[in-house]
Structures are given as C-alpha cells and as structure tokens.
Amino acid sequence: MGRSSELFVIAALMLLVFSVIARFISPSALGISIPWRGTGYVLPPGSISIALATLMCFFATIYSLWMLPFSRTATLLHFGLTALGILVFWVAFYLAQNSRAAVWTVFAAPAGVLLVQSIFVWNLFHAVFRTPRLHG
C-alpha cells in the first residue's frame, strides 16, 4: 500500500507549493470568512491549503501502516475523489467573484469532500477487522 500513501504525500506537497503561490496570485481581500460569536475571521487561501495538506498527510500516514490490509481500490477511489473535490473547490474559489454557480460550488465542494471521507472510514474499519489475529 506504499504507493497509495505516496499519492497523498505528493498531493500535500502540491498544496503546500500552491499555498506559497497563492500569496502572489490572490488579492489581499480574497479569503473564506467565518463568523464566530459576533466576530468575523478571514482565512486566506494559503492557510486553507496548509490545512488541506495536513489532512492529506494524515491520510498518507494511516495508509502507510503496513500491518493493515487496506483495499487498494478503495484507497485510490478515496484519493481520486478527494483530489478532484479539492481541485473543484480551488477553481470555484477563484471564479467565485464572477460567477454565481462558482459561489455555490465553493460551498458544495467541501461538502462533497467530507462525504468522500466515508470511503476512508469504511476502508479503515474494513482493514482493522480483516487484520489477522494472533491466537494463543
């Protein structure tokens, strides 16, 4: 399963590179705003990329555990759909200023990415319960 975990690492590295590039390509006012108890916080694209890279590194760590027999198909499906969801999110994020559909996609893509994580949870539980047990 080592190769599958490397896909997540490569995606995390790409997100980290994007977080550096995002400082140069995005206007200073661009970000995701979150209201919390009467105060508004703006997360810049670089911070969002770093958080997503951290999530990808978490998945890479779990998938690199050699003692768990993960399903390769489920792992590749998890990676592909997660990467696609992140890509759709970033494209919509930068098009959101000019398109109403892109604004909706900025909200729908993270929901889709969260839904895709059920594949990871299923794969993890399936691998844990498929692990051979020592007798004696």
Backbone as CSV, one residue per row, in Angstrom:
resi,resn,N_x,N_y,N_z,CA_x,CA_y,CA_z,C_x,C_y,C_z
1,MET,0.835,-1.197,0.000,0.000,0.000,0.000,0.874,1.253,0.000
2,GLY,2.181,1.078,-0.058,3.088,2.204,-0.002,2.871,3.205,-1.119
3,ARG,2.578,2.749,-2.312,2.395,3.660,-3.444,1.169,4.549,-3.255
4,SER,0.125,4.026,-2.696,-1.081,4.832,-2.486,-0.832,5.949,-1.490
5,SER,-0.088,5.667,-0.447,0.206,6.707,0.532,1.083,7.794,-0.079
6,GLU,1.927,7.414,-1.042,2.775,8.411,-1.693,1.953,9.383,-2.531
7,LEU,0.817,8.949,-3.060,-0.058,9.862,-3.790,-0.556,10.985,-2.880
8,PHE,-0.906,10.629,-1.654,-1.369,11.631,-0.702,-0.241,12.591,-0.330
9,VAL,0.983,12.082,-0.227,2.125,12.940,0.090,2.388,13.908,-1.058
10,ILE,2.345,13.416,-2.278,2.564,14.281,-3.443,1.488,15.364,-3.504
11,ALA,0.250,14.999,-3.231,-0.836,15.986,-3.232,-0.619,17.020,-2.130
12,ALA,-0.139,16.579,-0.970,0.141,17.515,0.123,1.248,18.484,-0.270
13,LEU,2.285,17.978,-0.918,3.365,18.860,-1.381,2.856,19.865,-2.403
14,MET,1.990,19.418,-3.295,1.425,20.333,-4.289,0.584,21.416,-3.611
15,LEU,-0.163,21.055,-2.582,-0.951,22.045,-1.847,-0.053,23.043,-1.129
16,LEU,1.069,22.577,-0.596,1.998,23.487,0.076,2.640,24.452,-0.913
17,VAL,2.981,23.955,-2.095,3.523,24.841,-3.137,2.452,25.858,-3.547
18,PHE,1.225,25.387,-3.668,0.129,26.291,-4.015,-0.074,27.353,-2.939
19,SER,0.131,26.996,-1.673,-0.050,27.985,-0.605,0.955,29.123,-0.732
20,VAL,2.150,28.824,-1.233,3.143,29.872,-1.464,2.754,30.697,-2.690
21,ILE,2.339,30.023,-3.751,1.961,30.719,-4.990,0.712,31.575,-4.772
22,ALA,-0.205,31.114,-3.914,-1.461,31.827,-3.677,-1.221,33.222,-3.128
23,ARG,-0.125,33.429,-2.440,0.175,34.765,-1.918,0.394,35.768,-3.037
24,PHE,0.864,35.294,-4.177,1.171,36.192,-5.279,0.022,36.352,-6.262
25,ILE,-0.869,35.352,-6.347,-1.925,35.412,-7.354,-3.270,35.887,-6.820
26,SER,-3.423,35.980,-5.512,-4.729,36.364,-4.987,-4.676,37.782,-4.402
27,PRO,-5.748,38.522,-4.593,-5.816,39.836,-3.965,-5.845,39.699,-2.447
28,SER,-5.467,40.742,-1.753,-5.364,40.665,-0.292,-6.708,40.442,0.387
29,ALA,-7.808,40.849,-0.250,-9.124,40.712,0.378,-9.754,39.345,0.139
30,LEU,-9.117,38.499,-0.660,-9.704,37.216,-1.011,-9.474,36.207,0.107
31,GLY,-10.525,35.534,0.508,-10.421,34.524,1.549,-11.794,33.988,1.885
32,ILE,-11.853,33.050,2.803,-13.114,32.480,3.269,-13.403,33.130,4.622
33,SER,-14.548,33.763,4.742,-14.885,34.412,6.013,-15.758,33.492,6.850
34,ILE,-15.459,33.479,8.143,-16.197,32.643,9.091,-16.618,33.515,10.267
35,PRO,-17.919,33.680,10.483,-18.354,34.428,11.673,-18.348,33.516,12.903
36,TRP,-17.861,34.025,14.007,-17.826,33.252,15.243,-18.091,34.181,16.413
37,ARG,-19.236,34.012,17.052,-19.649,34.781,18.222,-19.528,36.292,18.004
38,GLY,-20.067,36.736,16.893,-20.092,38.163,16.614,-18.815,38.725,16.015
39,THR,-17.813,37.898,15.805,-16.563,38.349,15.202,-16.350,37.588,13.905
40,GLY,-15.884,38.297,12.891,-15.624,37.652,11.614,-14.144,37.364,11.438
41,TYR,-13.836,36.180,10.961,-12.457,35.780,10.691,-12.339,35.447,9.205
42,VAL,-11.229,35.848,8.599,-10.991,35.553,7.192,-9.791,34.620,7.090
43,LEU,-10.031,33.477,6.452,-8.944,32.528,6.227,-8.402,32.751,4.823
44,PRO,-7.142,33.131,4.702,-6.567,33.324,3.370,-6.346,31.982,2.677
45,PRO,-6.227,31.994,1.349,-6.045,30.741,0.604,-4.834,29.931,1.061
46,GLY,-3.768,30.592,1.469,-2.583,29.871,1.940,-2.877,29.031,3.169
47,SER,-3.640,29.572,4.085,-3.989,28.825,5.303,-4.888,27.639,4.993
48,ILE,-5.798,27.825,4.061,-6.683,26.729,3.669,-5.868,25.617,3.016
49,SER,-4.904,25.985,2.173,-4.049,24.980,1.521,-3.219,24.213,2.535
50,ILE,-2.706,24.907,3.539,-1.904,24.234,4.561,-2.768,23.265,5.366
51,ALA,-3.999,23.661,5.669,-4.909,22.755,6.390,-5.232,21.525,5.551
52,LEU,-5.468,21.722,4.253,-5.749,20.579,3.377,-4.522,19.681,3.219
53,ALA,-3.325,20.276,3.172,-2.090,19.489,3.079,-1.903,18.657,4.345
54,THR,-2.244,19.228,5.487,-2.161,18.483,6.742,-3.104,17.281,6.727
55,LEU,-4.308,17.494,6.202,-5.273,16.402,6.091,-4.748,15.304,5.172
56,MET,-4.149,15.691,4.054,-3.586,14.705,3.123,-2.432,13.937,3.775
57,CYS,-1.619,14.616,4.578,-0.524,13.933,5.289,-1.074,12.941,6.316
58,PHE,-2.186,13.290,6.942,-2.827,12.361,7.879,-3.237,11.079,7.164
59,PHE,-3.876,11.230,5.996,-4.278,10.054,5.227,-3.064,9.248,4.771
60,ALA,-2.005,9.938,4.354,-0.785,9.235,3.936,-0.207,8.424,5.083
61,THR,-0.236,8.986,6.275,0.281,8.270,7.445,-0.527,7.017,7.727
62,ILE,-1.833,7.131,7.720,-2.686,5.973,8.006,-2.526,4.907,6.926
63,TYR,-2.521,5.330,5.658,-2.405,4.357,4.572,-1.019,3.718,4.493
64,SER,-0.025,4.319,5.119,1.314,3.726,5.081,1.518,2.654,6.148
65,LEU,0.536,2.447,7.005,0.655,1.401,8.028,0.645,0.036,7.345
66,TRP,1.772,-0.622,7.380,1.939,-1.870,6.638,1.117,-3.016,7.206
67,MET,0.749,-2.931,8.482,0.063,-4.075,9.083,-1.440,-4.108,8.813
68,LEU,-1.978,-3.043,8.213,-3.403,-3.025,7.904,-3.609,-3.300,6.410
69,PRO,-4.426,-4.298,6.097,-4.651,-4.650,4.689,-5.737,-3.781,4.047
70,PHE,-5.367,-2.551,3.669,-6.328,-1.646,3.037,-6.674,-2.127,1.634
71,SER,-7.887,-1.840,1.224,-8.315,-2.132,-0.136,-7.675,-1.106,-1.066
72,ARG,-6.924,-1.578,-2.029,-6.241,-0.663,-2.956,-7.252,0.125,-3.786
73,THR,-8.314,-0.522,-4.209,-9.347,0.149,-4.997,-10.005,1.266,-4.196
74,ALA,-10.366,0.979,-2.944,-10.997,1.997,-2.105,-10.027,3.137,-1.808
75,THR,-8.750,2.814,-1.626,-7.757,3.849,-1.359,-7.585,4.761,-2.565
76,LEU,-7.488,4.185,-3.748,-7.336,5.001,-4.953,-8.601,5.807,-5.241
77,LEU,-9.765,5.232,-4.973,-11.023,5.960,-5.121,-11.074,7.128,-4.133
78,HIS,-10.667,6.876,-2.900,-10.622,7.919,-1.880,-9.694,9.047,-2.317
79,PHE,-8.510,8.692,-2.797,-7.567,9.719,-3.231,-8.110,10.501,-4.423
80,GLY,-8.598,9.795,-5.415,-9.073,10.449,-6.633,-10.222,11.413,-6.373
81,LEU,-11.210,10.974,-5.603,-12.365,11.829,-5.332,-11.993,12.997,-4.416
82,THR,-11.098,12.756,-3.461,-10.650,13.846,-2.581,-9.873,14.878,-3.383
83,ALA,-8.953,14.434,-4.210,-8.164,15.358,-5.028,-9.059,16.122,-6.002
84,LEU,-10.017,15.434,-6.602,-10.947,16.093,-7.514,-11.779,17.148,-6.781
85,GLY,-12.256,16.812,-5.602,-13.040,17.767,-4.810,-12.230,18.995,-4.426
86,ILE,-10.965,18.790,-4.062,-10.104,19.924,-3.708,-9.836,20.782,-4.938
87,LEU,-9.594,20.145,-6.077,-9.357,20.887,-7.315,-10.592,21.705,-7.709
88,VAL,-11.757,21.095,-7.639,-13.004,21.809,-7.968,-13.198,22.979,-7.009
89,PHE,-12.901,22.779,-5.737,-13.024,23.852,-4.753,-12.144,25.035,-5.127
90,TRP,-10.867,24.777,-5.454,-9.953,25.887,-5.752,-10.316,26.599,-7.045
91,VAL,-10.740,25.862,-8.057,-11.153,26.511,-9.301,-12.375,27.392,-9.040
92,ALA,-13.340,26.871,-8.315,-14.538,27.652,-7.996,-14.204,28.833,-7.095
93,PHE,-13.265,28.652,-6.190,-12.877,29.720,-5.269,-12.368,30.941,-6.034
94,TYR,-11.558,30.697,-7.055,-11.014,31.810,-7.814,-11.972,32.342,-8.878
95,LEU,-12.998,31.577,-9.229,-14.010,32.052,-10.173,-15.233,32.640,-9.466
96,ALA,-15.288,32.554,-8.150,-16.478,32.943,-7.393,-16.797,34.427,-7.503
97,GLN,-15.824,35.242,-7.805,-16.091,36.678,-7.919,-16.917,37.003,-9.161
98,ASN,-16.873,36.140,-10.162,-17.541,36.422,-11.422,-18.717,35.510,-11.732
99,SER,-18.959,34.495,-10.931,-19.973,33.508,-11.278,-20.768,33.088,-10.056
100,ARG,-22.074,33.113,-10.206,-22.946,32.685,-9.108,-22.842,31.168,-8.882
101,ALA,-22.694,30.406,-9.979,-22.554,28.950,-9.861,-21.268,28.599,-9.121
102,ALA,-20.212,29.365,-9.340,-18.952,29.103,-8.653,-19.083,29.347,-7.158
103,VAL,-19.896,30.329,-6.771,-20.117,30.585,-5.339,-20.763,29.363,-4.693
104,TRP,-21.760,28.787,-5.355,-22.411,27.588,-4.822,-21.442,26.410,-4.786
105,THR,-20.580,26.335,-5.789,-19.604,25.244,-5.841,-18.594,25.353,-4.714
106,VAL,-18.245,26.589,-4.321,-17.319,26.775,-3.197,-17.890,26.142,-1.927
107,PHE,-19.203,26.148,-1.781,-19.824,25.528,-0.610,-20.104,24.049,-0.812
108,ALA,-20.414,23.651,-2.045,-20.750,22.253,-2.314,-19.518,21.352,-2.349
109,ALA,-18.400,21.854,-2.854,-17.194,21.026,-2.977,-16.684,20.529,-1.623
110,PRO,-16.578,21.392,-0.588,-16.152,20.856,0.713,-17.126,19.826,1.283
111,ALA,-18.416,20.020,1.029,-19.395,19.029,1.488,-19.168,17.702,0.783
112,GLY,-18.869,17.773,-0.512,-18.557,16.547,-1.261,-17.289,15.881,-0.768
113,VAL,-16.265,16.687,-0.468,-15.004,16.133,0.055,-15.248,15.466,1.405
114,LEU,-16.057,16.086,2.250,-16.375,15.466,3.547,-17.128,14.156,3.362
115,LEU,-18.030,14.118,2.409,-18.772,12.892,2.131,-17.852,11.780,1.629
116,VAL,-16.872,12.135,0.831,-15.911,11.159,0.295,-15.093,10.530,1.421
117,GLN,-14.931,11.227,2.523,-14.139,10.682,3.627,-14.799,9.450,4.248
118,SER,-16.066,9.224,3.931,-16.719,7.987,4.384,-16.051,6.766,3.743
119,ILE,-15.480,6.941,2.542,-14.728,5.847,1.919,-13.525,5.499,2.777
120,PHE,-12.844,6.526,3.289,-11.689,6.304,4.169,-12.113,5.577,5.442
121,VAL,-13.201,6.023,6.045,-13.667,5.406,7.293,-14.041,3.952,7.039
122,TRP,-14.761,3.677,5.956,-15.121,2.300,5.617,-13.866,1.463,5.388
123,ASN,-12.914,2.000,4.636,-11.687,1.269,4.333,-10.885,0.984,5.602
124,LEU,-10.828,1.951,6.504,-10.095,1.762,7.759,-10.748,0.678,8.621
125,PHE,-12.060,0.762,8.817,-12.732,-0.257,9.622,-12.640,-1.630,8.971
126,HIS,-12.771,-1.669,7.672,-12.672,-2.947,6.964,-11.273,-3.536,7.139
127,ALA,-10.244,-2.696,7.066,-8.866,-3.168,7.223,-8.596,-3.637,8.647
128,VAL,-9.134,-2.919,9.625,-8.923,-3.309,11.026,-9.572,-4.647,11.314
129,PHE,-10.775,-4.866,10.800,-11.458,-6.124,11.088,-10.968,-7.279,10.218
130,ARG,-10.244,-6.972,9.118,-9.664,-8.012,8.273,-8.275,-8.410,8.719
131,THR,-7.684,-7.663,9.632,-6.343,-7.945,10.096,-6.297,-9.318,10.762
132,PRO,-5.347,-10.152,10.381,-5.249,-11.472,11.023,-4.930,-11.320,12.517
133,ARG,-5.552,-12.137,13.306,-5.362,-12.089,14.763,-4.393,-13.200,15.173
134,LEU,-3.587,-12.911,16.166,-2.690,-13.921,16.724,-3.460,-14.766,17.736
135,HIS,-3.305,-16.058,17.653,-4.007,-16.949,18.574,-3.006,-17.469,19.590
136,GLY,-3.438,-17.463,20.828,-2.597,-18.101,21.833,-2.051,-17.157,22.745
